[in-house]
Amino acid sequence: MPQDDAPLAIAFLVTGSLGDHIAAARFVRDLSKYANPFVFDVYSSRPAAARWLFSAFPNCRAVYDEATAWDENRHAYPLGLWIMQFLSIDRDNYKPDRLRATNSVLAEVAEAIGKAETQYELFISTSPRTDSLLARRAGFMGVGRNRISHSIAGLAYGGDELDVGSLAGVLDRFELDGRRYVTVHNGFDVDYSFLPKGARTPPADRSTRAYPAYDRVIAQLKSEFREITVVQLGGHSSARIPHADVHLTNRTSLGETAEILRGAMLHFDSEGGLVHLATAVGTRCCVVFGPTPVGYLSYKDNINLPPPTCGDCWWTTDDWQSNCPRGLAKPQCLSERTPDSIIEAVRPTITAALAAFGKRGLRDRLGLRFSSR
């Protein structure tokens, strides 16, 4: 529980998926640099993930479960910010005079957010049903999901990579140290707490966001690049990929997953949380897009594959994540994406990564320091 005699503390209410939490962490990182000093507490719909993500921040005091602690504690802060695909100030407890007297820079940022908030009132009050419209508006402004909070607050973006710390010995524990490997994920986010009432959730083996043919992709990849090890990551929503060499679904913590992604030459996935995590630790991804918008949710350095047909239909229906809005048994946006086209897209990256890995191995054997730059 926050103490009244503690240094000025503000609160962040962070909700949504893993990707939403990573985007929020980037915003908090850059706000902390710009408006230092202040301390903060996080109230999260995913407190375990939030504790891991924000633990590296020296000004983070605590992380709480928003479902049980937010309403009880929110009155203690002069500024509470809800960070989703927008920023919203907790007006009921906002104390601008106290904020201004203690941290004038932070007060200016809050004022900028307050002014922009009126322009986003529709999206805030109707989220997530209007997320598609929000994405289009952001696109007109040239802003992607990773930078939309920064744009609203008038804050400079500090980059996609995020300091999430490191865990020693992870690659050795899973027998990946020194191996040339790629990672693959074919699952999806199973937390649908933001679905409108009555909307159906997908069964564990199906989602309109999940590319269904990754086993064929991996089979072709291994046929062409025999020296590569393929590691499957994921959770309960992931279906086993038989041609993967190492199956780690439901076997890794978030921190271990980050370390394995960090060491990968490339990560294969549909658009989702592990793409955001891989990008945060500096690993390039090959992302197969379907119903979610490429322009809004992609990272420029990734290999982003737009749907060959249709696509960009998220939130055109309440159950778009479970059922194709067109009523098709299999979403055409993903079913028509061929494994051949994915292999063709990644071939230059894999070839270059293998060549770089070979040079590193030679230098390591000669006792020379290797730099990838």
SULFEN-V483567 format. One record per residue. N is the residue number from 1. RES is the residue in three letters. SS is DSSP state (H for helix, E for strand, C for the rest). D_CENTER is the distance of its C-alpha to the mean C-alpha in Angstrom with 1 decimal. Layout:
{{N;RES;SS;D_CENTER} {N;RES;SS;D_CENTER}}
//
This chain:
{{1;MET;C;28.6} {2;PRO;C;28.6} {3;GLN;C;32.0} {4;ASP;C;33.9} {5;ASP;C;35.3} {6;ALA;C;32.0} {7;PRO;C;30.8} {8;LEU;C;29.1} {9;ALA;E;26.0} {10;ILE;E;23.5} {11;ALA;E;20.9} {12;PHE;E;17.3} {13;LEU;E;16.6} {14;VAL;E;12.9} {15;THR;C;12.3} {16;GLY;C;10.2} {17;SER;C;7.5} {18;LEU;H;5.3} {19;GLY;H;2.3} {20;ASP;H;5.7} {21;HIS;H;6.7} {22;ILE;H;4.9} {23;ALA;H;6.3} {24;ALA;H;9.3} {25;ALA;H;9.9} {26;ARG;H;10.3} {27;PHE;H;12.6} {28;VAL;H;14.5} {29;ARG;H;14.9} {30;ASP;H;16.6} {31;LEU;H;18.5} {32;SER;H;19.8} {33;LYS;H;21.2} {34;TYR;H;22.7} {35;ALA;C;24.3} {36;ASN;C;25.1} {37;PRO;C;26.7} {38;PHE;C;25.3} {39;VAL;E;23.8} {40;PHE;E;21.3} {41;ASP;E;20.5} {42;VAL;E;17.3} {43;TYR;E;17.7} {44;SER;E;14.9} {45;SER;C;14.7} {46;ARG;C;13.1} {47;PRO;H;15.4} {48;ALA;H;15.2} {49;ALA;H;11.4} {50;ALA;H;12.2} {51;ARG;H;15.2} {52;TRP;H;13.7} {53;LEU;H;11.1} {54;PHE;H;13.9} {55;SER;C;16.8} {56;ALA;C;17.1} {57;PHE;C;17.8} {58;PRO;C;21.7} {59;ASN;C;22.0} {60;CYS;E;20.0} {61;ARG;E;22.8} {62;ALA;E;21.4} {63;VAL;E;18.7} {64;TYR;E;20.1} {65;ASP;E;19.5} {66;GLU;H;19.5} {67;ALA;H;21.5} {68;THR;H;24.3} {69;ALA;H;24.4} {70;TRP;H;23.2} {71;ASP;H;26.4} {72;GLU;H;28.5} {73;ASN;H;27.2} {74;ARG;H;26.0} {75;HIS;H;29.6} {76;ALA;H;29.6} {77;TYR;C;27.3} {78;PRO;C;28.5} {79;LEU;C;25.1} {80;GLY;E;22.4} {81;LEU;E;19.3} {82;TRP;E;17.1} {83;ILE;E;13.6} {84;MET;C;11.9} {85;GLN;C;12.0} {86;PHE;C;15.2} {87;LEU;E;17.1} {88;SER;E;20.0} {89;ILE;E;22.7} {90;ASP;C;24.4} {91;ARG;H;27.7} {92;ASP;H;29.8} {93;ASN;H;29.4} {94;TYR;C;28.8} {95;LYS;C;31.5} {96;PRO;H;31.4} {97;ASP;H;34.8} {98;ARG;H;33.7} {99;LEU;H;30.5} {100;ARG;H;32.6} {101;ALA;H;35.2} {102;THR;H;32.8} {103;ASN;C;30.1} {104;SER;H;31.1} {105;VAL;H;28.1} {106;LEU;H;25.7} {107;ALA;H;28.1} {108;GLU;H;28.0} {109;VAL;H;24.2} {110;ALA;H;24.6} {111;GLU;H;27.4} {112;ALA;H;25.3} {113;ILE;H;22.7} {114;GLY;H;25.6} {115;LYS;H;27.1} {116;ALA;H;24.0} {117;GLU;H;23.4} {118;THR;H;26.5} {119;GLN;H;25.1} {120;TYR;H;22.1} {121;GLU;H;24.2} {122;LEU;H;24.1} {123;PHE;H;20.4} {124;ILE;H;20.2} {125;SER;H;23.1} {126;THR;H;22.2} {127;SER;C;18.4} {128;PRO;C;16.9} {129;ARG;C;19.9} {130;THR;C;19.8} {131;ASP;H;16.2} {132;SER;H;17.7} {133;LEU;H;20.2} {134;LEU;H;17.8} {135;ALA;H;15.9} {136;ARG;H;19.4} {137;ARG;H;20.6} {138;ALA;H;17.7} {139;GLY;H;18.6} {140;PHE;H;22.2} {141;MET;C;21.2} {142;GLY;C;19.3} {143;VAL;C;16.1} {144;GLY;C;12.6} {145;ARG;H;9.7} {146;ASN;H;8.6} {147;ARG;H;12.3} {148;ILE;H;13.6} {149;SER;H;14.1} {150;HIS;H;15.7} {151;SER;H;17.9} {152;ILE;H;19.1} {153;ALA;H;20.0} {154;GLY;C;21.5} {155;LEU;C;19.6} {156;ALA;C;19.2} {157;TYR;C;15.8} {158;GLY;C;15.7} {159;GLY;C;13.5} {160;ASP;C;10.1} {161;GLU;C;11.2} {162;LEU;C;11.0} {163;ASP;C;13.8} {164;VAL;C;12.8} {165;GLY;C;16.3} {166;SER;C;17.7} {167;LEU;C;19.6} {168;ALA;C;22.9} {169;GLY;C;24.3} {170;VAL;H;21.3} {171;LEU;H;22.1} {172;ASP;H;25.8} {173;ARG;H;25.3} {174;PHE;C;23.8} {175;GLU;C;26.3} {176;LEU;C;23.9} {177;ASP;C;25.3} {178;GLY;C;27.0} {179;ARG;C;25.9} {180;ARG;C;24.6} {181;TYR;E;21.7} {182;VAL;E;18.8} {183;THR;E;16.2} {184;VAL;E;15.6} {185;HIS;C;13.7} {186;ASN;C;15.3} {187;GLY;C;14.1} {188;PHE;C;12.1} {189;ASP;C;10.9} {190;VAL;C;14.3} {191;ASP;C;13.9} {192;TYR;C;15.5} {193;SER;C;16.9} {194;PHE;C;16.5} {195;LEU;C;18.6} {196;PRO;C;21.9} {197;LYS;C;24.9} {198;GLY;C;26.4} {199;ALA;C;23.6} {200;ARG;C;23.4} {201;THR;C;20.5} {202;PRO;C;20.4} {203;PRO;C;22.1} {204;ALA;C;20.3} {205;ASP;C;21.3} {206;ARG;C;20.4} {207;SER;C;17.9} {208;THR;C;18.2} {209;ARG;C;14.6} {210;ALA;C;15.5} {211;TYR;C;17.6} {212;PRO;C;20.8} {213;ALA;C;22.5} {214;TYR;H;20.6} {215;ASP;H;23.6} {216;ARG;H;25.7} {217;VAL;H;23.3} {218;ILE;H;23.4} {219;ALA;H;27.2} {220;GLN;H;27.8} {221;LEU;H;25.6} {222;LYS;H;27.6} {223;SER;H;30.8} {224;GLU;H;30.3} {225;PHE;C;28.8} {226;ARG;C;30.6} {227;GLU;C;29.6} {228;ILE;C;25.9} {229;THR;E;24.6} {230;VAL;E;21.9} {231;VAL;E;19.7} {232;GLN;E;18.1} {233;LEU;C;15.1} {234;GLY;C;14.0} {235;GLY;C;15.3} {236;HIS;C;18.0} {237;SER;C;16.9} {238;SER;C;17.3} {239;ALA;C;20.7} {240;ARG;C;22.5} {241;ILE;C;22.6} {242;PRO;C;26.3} {243;HIS;C;26.3} {244;ALA;C;23.6} {245;ASP;C;25.5} {246;VAL;E;23.5} {247;HIS;E;22.0} {248;LEU;C;19.7} {249;THR;C;18.2} {250;ASN;C;18.6} {251;ARG;C;20.0} {252;THR;C;17.3} {253;SER;C;15.8} {254;LEU;H;12.2} {255;GLY;H;14.0} {256;GLU;H;15.9} {257;THR;H;13.1} {258;ALA;H;11.7} {259;GLU;H;15.3} {260;ILE;H;15.9} {261;LEU;H;13.1} {262;ARG;H;14.5} {263;GLY;C;17.9} {264;ALA;C;17.2} {265;MET;C;18.8} {266;LEU;C;16.3} {267;HIS;E;13.6} {268;PHE;E;14.4} {269;ASP;E;12.3} {270;SER;E;12.0} {271;GLU;C;9.2} {272;GLY;C;6.6} {273;GLY;H;4.3} {274;LEU;H;6.3} {275;VAL;H;6.2} {276;HIS;H;3.2} {277;LEU;H;5.3} {278;ALA;H;8.3} {279;THR;H;8.1} {280;ALA;H;7.9} {281;VAL;C;11.0} {282;GLY;C;12.7} {283;THR;C;12.9} {284;ARG;C;13.4} {285;CYS;E;12.3} {286;CYS;E;14.5} {287;VAL;E;12.7} {288;VAL;E;15.1} {289;PHE;C;14.6} {290;GLY;C;16.7} {291;PRO;C;16.7} {292;THR;C;13.7} {293;PRO;C;14.6} {294;VAL;H;14.2} {295;GLY;H;15.2} {296;TYR;H;12.8} {297;LEU;H;9.5} {298;SER;C;10.4} {299;TYR;C;10.6} {300;LYS;C;14.3} {301;ASP;C;14.8} {302;ASN;C;13.4} {303;ILE;E;15.9} {304;ASN;E;15.0} {305;LEU;E;17.5} {306;PRO;C;18.3} {307;PRO;C;20.3} {308;PRO;C;24.0} {309;THR;C;25.1} {310;CYS;C;24.0} {311;GLY;C;20.2} {312;ASP;C;18.4} {313;CYS;C;19.9} {314;TRP;C;17.1} {315;TRP;C;18.8} {316;THR;C;22.2} {317;THR;C;23.1} {318;ASP;C;22.0} {319;ASP;C;21.5} {320;TRP;C;19.8} {321;GLN;C;17.3} {322;SER;C;20.5} {323;ASN;C;23.1} {324;CYS;C;23.4} {325;PRO;C;24.5} {326;ARG;C;27.4} {327;GLY;C;28.6} {328;LEU;C;28.2} {329;ALA;C;28.1} {330;LYS;C;25.5} {331;PRO;C;23.2} {332;GLN;H;24.9} {333;CYS;H;21.8} {334;LEU;H;20.6} {335;SER;H;24.1} {336;GLU;C;25.5} {337;ARG;C;23.0} {338;THR;C;25.2} {339;PRO;H;24.5} {340;ASP;H;26.9} {341;SER;H;24.9} {342;ILE;H;21.8} {343;ILE;H;24.0} {344;GLU;H;25.6} {345;ALA;H;22.4} {346;VAL;H;21.3} {347;ARG;H;24.9} {348;PRO;H;25.2} {349;THR;H;22.1} {350;ILE;H;23.2} {351;THR;H;26.7} {352;ALA;H;25.9} {353;ALA;H;23.7} {354;LEU;H;26.6} {355;ALA;H;29.0} {356;ALA;H;27.1} {357;PHE;H;26.9} {358;GLY;H;30.6} {359;LYS;H;31.4} {360;ARG;H;29.5} {361;GLY;H;31.4} {362;LEU;H;34.7} {363;ARG;H;34.1} {364;ASP;H;33.1} {365;ARG;H;36.3} {366;LEU;C;38.3} {367;GLY;C;36.9} {368;LEU;C;35.4} {369;ARG;C;32.2} {370;PHE;C;29.6} {371;SER;C;27.3} {372;SER;C;24.9} {373;ARG;C;25.6}}
//
